[in-house]
């Protein structure tokens, strides 16, 4: 469910005369003290689970179970490394060359990954989201995309984090097209699961996916390959060892799919679970930029460069809402 964004509520915003800007903004809340790069932190607790979410980018800072990290944390006063915990809207992964065409019109996006020449992970990563509602175990963030030259569409976004003592962390990402024209859209999330911070090389990994998307030197898609009998086949739980991953997978189970990272020494697993209908794509990254202490498990509605290929691209008509849900939890044994 999309809650009405404060900017759409019709409430008048306070007028601040220009001559008082210094006293209002420099001595007031926003600039009187050094702002934190992740904004306000929201702590959630339920049973043996504890999580922290941040207003900047509606990001997930950490998640633990009985004192053991199952989402790799980062210092709250630092920028999230390697997109840790970020919400990916209105597209996940890369748009090749930062350009795409939609319904006969060409658009150019800011390129934020020079090495690949791509527009990476959407437009809501570094924006301050609003806290729409919160409780001890639940928070809803909202943000309004007004549009820009490369993406001239208006979307009301929301991200909801709910902790449950029995079932772990539930995440819902939603978008409503509040403009007048159809909009291309995709979404995903970027948590790094871990089991107590152990090197993923020493952990066991399992997930089921029939296809892996191969890429070129700029991480742009080239071909879909069957995983059966290859190094990308993790149908049975096995050690990740020194294998590196930075690949998208599809042909996931039609109902529920899950990715399990297990620490055999701790007899504990971190699990990401989603629906193959909600998230027909999954990106896995073995976390070299984070010292391989966590595995990025990214549920996605579409593959890399879907804005150009059109593959599994969501087209949000005016007034239409789309949502993606997934869950992160711990399993003992």
Secondary structure, DSSP 8 states (H G I E B T S, - for coil): -----GGGS--------GGGHIIIIISSHHHHS---TT-SEEEEEETTEEEEEESBTT-EEEEEETTEEEE----TTS--GGGTT-EEEE--SEEETTEEEETTEEEE----BTTTTEEESBS-SSSB-EEEEEETTEEEEEEEE--BTTB---EEEEEEEEEETTTEEEEEEEEEE-SSS-EEEEEEE-EEE-STT--GGGSEEE--EEEEEEE-TTS-EEEEEE-TTSTT--SS-EE-TT---EEEEEEE-SSEEEEEEEETTTTEEEEEEEETTT--EEEEE--GGGTTSSEEEEEESS-TTHHHH-TT-EEE-TT-EEEEEEEEEEEE-
